[in-house]
Amino acid sequence: MEKIPAAIIGLGRIASLLEEDSLREKPCTHAGAITAHPDCSLIAGCDSNEKRRRLFTEKWQVPVYADAAEMLRLHRPRILSIATHPDSHYQYCSLAASFGVPVVICEKPLADTIVEARKIARLCESSQQPIRILTNHERRYSQDYIRAKAIIDGKSLGKLLSVRAVLYMGKTRRLLQVLWHDGTHLADAIMFLTGAVLKHRQQWGAKLSAKSGTVWLEGKLQSAPPPVGTPLPGGALPVPVIMEVGAGRDHLVFEIEFSCEKGRLRIGNGVFEVWESLPSPYAEQFRSLKSTGEVFRGPTGYFANMIQDAVDCVKERSRKPRSSAADGLKVIEYLHSVKAW
C-alpha cells in the first residue's frame, strides 16, 4: 500500500525540536508522529527561519522550503501539519484548501482571534474546497483522558455537580498568555470530558495583564445543542466551573477535578485519581471518599493517536475528526469571552 504523504509548515518545538527531550513520551512532535506511523511518509517541511530549516532537514532527511505554496505545489501532501504561530493559521489553512489538501492538522489555539477561528471553521463547510481540519488539542487523543471520559460518561460516580481546574505555567508570562496558549488545552479538556460547552460568567483576583498573582474564572457547563429535530433535554441545571490561573510560580500545574454525587475524579499532568463514596471509618452515619486504587500507567499515545485520526480521515472521507475545527472554535469563543470581560 502506498504511504500517505505528509508535510509540515512551521519547524519549531512542536513540529520537531521537542523530539530531543529525553523525558517526554515519544512521539511528541508532528514529525515524530508522522515518521512513526506505518501508513505515513514525511515528505517535506517549510519555515521562514533558515536555522530551523537546516536542523529539520538534517534530522528527518527531507527537502525544506521557505515558501509554503512552493512546497505544496511540488509535493502535494495529503496531510499537512500547521505548527506556526496562531496568527498565521487561517492563512495556511486557506492555502492548504486551495491546493486540495484533504486533511490539515492545526496546532492550538486554532487562531489568535475569534474572527480568524470562525473563518477556519467555515473552510470545513465549503463544498468547493472540501477539507477536514484537526485541532491538536492533544488530550482528546490521550489514553488517560479517554479513560476519564469513560468513567464520567458511565455515571459510576453519579451525576456531575461541579468542576475545579488549576493552571500554572511558569514565572514570566502574563496571565492572559498562560490562559490563551495553555488554557486552551484546559478549556478543551473540560469540554471533551463532559461533552458540554464551557461558558464564561465572571472573574476576580489579579488582572489578566499581570505577570504575578492569580485570577479565578467562574463559568458553567451547558449541554451541547442536540441534533436538529431532537427535543431539548429538560431539568438539567448548568454545572458550575471554577478555573484558577496563576503566574509567578516556578512549576507547572495542569489539573481538573470533577466532583460527582458519589465520588470525584482528578486528572492532569502526572495525575490520575478516582475516589468513591463509602461508609465513613471516622463517624457513624456518614460517608467518606476513598481511593479506588485505579491508576494510569503506560504511554498515553497522545501524538500517535492524533496522527492515526488524521490517517483515518484521509482514508474515510465522511469521518469526523475526534478534535475538529468546530471543537477548536468553541475554545476560542470561550477564551474570547474571558478576554473581553
C-alpha positions in Angstrom: 0.0 0.0 0.0 1.3 3.5 -0.9 2.1 5.6 2.1 0.2 8.8 2.7 2.5 11.8 2.0 2.6 14.4 4.9 4.3 17.8 5.2 4.8 20.4 7.9 4.7 24.2 8.0 6.5 25.7 10.9 9.5 23.7 12.0 9.9 24.7 15.7 9.4 22.9 19.0 6.1 21.1 18.5 6.9 20.3 14.9 10.3 18.7 15.5 12.6 20.1 18.2 10.8 18.5 21.3 11.7 15.1 20.0 15.1 15.7 21.5 13.6 15.9 25.1 14.7 12.7 26.7 11.9 12.8 29.3 8.9 13.2 27.0 6.8 10.3 25.8 7.6 9.6 22.1 6.5 10.5 19.6 5.9 14.1 20.9 6.1 16.1 17.7 4.4 16.2 14.4 7.5 15.0 12.6 8.0 12.2 15.1 4.4 11.0 14.9 4.3 11.1 11.1 7.6 9.1 10.7 6.5 6.6 13.4 3.2 5.8 11.6 3.4 2.9 9.2 1.0 4.4 6.7 2.6 7.9 6.6 5.6 9.3 4.9 7.2 12.7 5.8 8.0 14.3 2.5 8.8 18.0 3.2 8.9 20.9 5.7 8.6 24.7 5.5 9.8 27.5 7.7 10.9 31.1 7.1 13.8 30.5 9.6 16.9 29.2 7.9 18.3 27.6 11.0 15.2 25.7 11.6 15.1 24.5 8.0 18.7 23.3 8.3 18.0 21.4 11.6 14.9 19.8 10.2 16.4 18.5 7.0 19.4 17.2 8.9 17.2 15.2 11.3 14.5 14.0 9.0 16.3 13.9 5.7 13.6 15.6 3.6 13.6 18.8 1.5 12.7 22.1 3.2 11.3 25.3 1.8 10.9 28.9 2.8 7.7 29.3 0.8 4.7 27.2 1.7 3.0 27.5 -1.7 6.1 26.2 -3.4 6.2 23.2 -1.1 2.5 22.4 -1.6 2.8 22.8 -5.4 5.8 20.5 -5.7 4.8 17.8 -3.1 1.0 17.7 -2.9 0.8 16.3 0.6 -2.5 14.6 1.7 -1.8 15.5 5.4 -0.5 18.9 6.3 0.5 19.9 9.8 0.5 23.6 10.6 2.7 24.3 13.6 3.1 28.1 13.2 2.0 31.0 15.4 -1.8 31.1 15.6 -1.9 34.5 13.8 -1.0 32.6 10.6 -3.2 29.6 11.0 -6.0 30.8 8.7 -3.5 31.9 6.0 -2.1 28.4 5.9 -5.4 26.5 6.3 -6.8 28.5 3.4 -3.7 27.9 1.3 -4.0 24.1 2.0 -7.6 24.2 0.9 -6.6 26.0 -2.4 -4.1 23.2 -3.1 -6.7 20.5 -2.4 -5.0 19.1 0.8 -7.8 16.8 2.2 -6.6 16.8 5.9 -4.9 19.5 7.9 -3.7 19.3 11.5 -3.7 22.7 13.0 -1.8 23.5 16.2 -3.7 25.0 19.2 -5.0 27.6 19.7 -7.0 27.4 16.4 -6.4 31.1 15.8 -5.5 34.2 17.7 -8.9 35.9 17.2 -12.4 34.8 17.1 -12.9 36.2 13.6 -10.0 34.1 12.2 -11.2 31.0 14.1 -14.6 31.3 12.5 -13.1 31.6 9.1 -11.1 28.4 9.6 -14.2 26.5 10.8 -16.0 27.7 7.7 -13.4 26.2 5.5 -14.6 22.8 6.6 -18.1 23.7 5.4 -17.1 24.6 1.9 -18.4 22.3 -0.8 -16.0 23.8 -3.4 -12.8 23.0 -1.4 -13.6 20.1 0.9 -11.1 19.9 3.7 -11.1 18.5 7.3 -9.1 20.3 9.9 -8.0 18.7 13.2 -7.2 21.0 16.1 -4.3 19.5 18.0 -5.9 19.6 21.5 -3.8 16.6 22.4 -5.7 15.4 25.5 -8.6 14.3 23.3 -6.1 11.7 22.0 -4.5 10.8 25.3 -5.5 7.4 26.7 -5.7 8.6 30.3 -8.2 11.3 29.4 -10.1 8.8 27.2 -10.4 6.6 30.3 -11.5 9.5 32.4 -14.2 10.4 29.9 -15.5 6.8 30.0 -15.7 7.0 33.8 -17.7 10.2 33.7 -19.9 9.1 30.9 -20.6 5.7 32.6 -22.0 7.5 35.7 -20.4 5.2 38.2 -19.6 8.3 40.3 -23.1 9.6 39.8 -24.2 13.0 38.4 -21.5 15.6 37.8 -22.1 18.5 40.1 -19.1 20.8 39.8 -15.6 21.2 38.1 -12.5 22.8 39.5 -9.4 23.4 37.4 -5.9 24.7 38.1 -3.3 26.1 35.6 0.2 27.3 36.5 2.7 27.7 33.7 5.9 29.3 35.0 7.0 32.7 36.3 7.5 35.1 33.4 4.3 35.1 31.3 1.3 37.3 31.8 -1.9 35.6 33.0 -3.6 36.2 29.6 -0.7 34.5 27.8 -1.0 31.5 30.1 -4.7 31.3 29.6 -4.6 31.8 25.8 -1.8 29.4 25.0 -2.1 26.7 27.7 -5.6 27.3 29.0 -6.8 26.4 25.5 -5.9 22.8 26.5 -7.6 23.1 29.9 -10.8 24.5 28.4 -10.9 21.9 25.7 -10.2 19.0 28.1 -13.2 20.1 30.3 -15.5 20.2 27.3 -14.2 16.9 25.9 -14.5 15.1 29.2 -18.1 16.4 29.8 -19.4 16.6 26.3 -20.7 20.1 27.2 -19.9 23.7 26.2 -17.9 25.9 28.6 -19.3 29.4 29.1 -17.6 32.3 31.0 -19.6 34.2 33.6 -17.2 36.4 35.7 -13.7 36.7 37.1 -11.9 38.1 40.1 -8.4 38.3 41.5 -5.4 39.5 39.6 -5.8 41.3 36.2 -5.2 39.2 33.1 -2.4 41.6 32.2 -0.5 40.8 35.4 2.7 38.7 35.5 2.1 37.5 39.0 -0.8 36.5 41.2 -3.9 34.5 40.5 -7.1 35.0 38.6 -10.2 32.9 39.2 -12.6 32.4 36.3 -16.1 31.4 37.1 -18.1 29.7 34.4 -20.6 27.0 33.7 -21.1 23.9 31.5 -24.1 23.8 29.3 -25.3 20.9 27.3 -24.3 20.9 23.7 -27.2 21.6 21.4 -28.9 18.4 20.3 -29.2 17.5 16.6 -31.8 19.4 14.6 -35.3 18.0 15.3 -34.3 16.5 18.7 -36.3 17.8 21.7 -34.2 19.9 24.2 -33.5 18.0 27.4 -35.3 19.3 30.5 -34.4 19.5 34.1 -30.6 19.6 33.8 -29.0 22.6 35.5 -25.7 24.1 34.2 -22.7 22.7 36.0 -20.5 25.3 37.7 -16.9 25.6 36.9 -14.1 27.4 38.7 -10.7 27.8 36.9 -7.6 29.1 38.7 -4.9 30.5 36.5 -1.7 31.5 38.3 1.5 33.2 37.3 4.8 33.8 39.2 5.2 30.0 40.1 8.4 28.2 39.2 6.4 25.0 38.4 3.8 23.6 36.1 0.4 22.5 37.3 -2.4 21.3 34.9 -5.3 19.6 36.8 -9.0 19.2 36.6 -11.2 17.8 39.4 -14.7 16.6 38.8 -17.0 16.4 41.8 -19.9 14.0 41.5 -22.7 12.7 43.6 -20.9 9.5 44.6 -17.2 10.4 44.2 -14.7 12.5 42.4 -12.1 12.2 39.6 -8.9 14.2 39.3 -6.8 14.2 36.2 -3.8 16.3 35.0 -0.1 16.2 34.2 1.1 13.2 36.2 -2.3 12.9 38.0 -5.0 10.2 37.7 -7.2 9.7 40.8 -10.6 8.2 41.2 -12.4 8.4 44.6 -15.7 6.7 45.5 -18.1 7.3 48.4 -18.2 4.6 51.1 -19.4 4.4 54.7 -17.0 6.6 56.7 -14.5 4.9 59.1 -14.4 8.1 61.1 -18.1 8.8 62.1 -21.3 6.8 62.1 -24.0 7.5 59.5 -21.5 9.5 57.4 -19.8 8.6 54.1 -16.3 9.5 53.1 -14.3 9.3 49.9 -11.8 6.5 49.4 -9.4 6.0 46.5 -10.5 3.2 44.2 -6.8 2.4 43.6 -7.1 2.9 39.9 -4.1 4.4 38.3 -2.9 5.1 34.8 0.4 3.6 33.6 2.0 3.3 30.3 2.1 5.6 27.3 -0.8 7.9 26.6 -0.3 7.7 22.8 -1.4 11.3 22.5 0.6 12.2 19.4 0.4 8.7 17.9 -3.4 8.7 18.2 -3.7 12.1 16.7 -1.9 11.2 13.6 -4.0 8.0 13.4 -7.1 10.2 13.4 -5.6 12.2 10.5 -4.8 9.0 8.6 -8.3 7.6 9.2 -9.8 10.9 7.9 -7.8 10.6 4.7 -9.0 7.0 4.2 -12.6 7.7 5.2 -13.9 10.9 3.6 -17.0 11.0 5.8 -15.1 10.7 9.1 -15.4 13.5 11.6 -12.1 14.2 13.5 -12.0 13.5 17.2 -10.7 17.0 17.6 -12.3 19.2 14.9 -12.1 22.8 13.9 -15.5 23.2 15.4 -14.1 22.0 18.7 -11.2 24.4 18.4 -13.7 27.2 17.7 -15.6 26.5 20.9 -12.4 27.0 22.9 -11.6 30.3 21.1 -15.2 31.5 21.8 -14.6 30.8 25.5 -11.2 32.5 25.6 -12.6 35.5 23.7 -15.4 35.9 26.2 -12.8 35.9 29.1 -10.5 38.3 27.3 -13.4 40.7 26.5 -14.7 40.7 30.1 
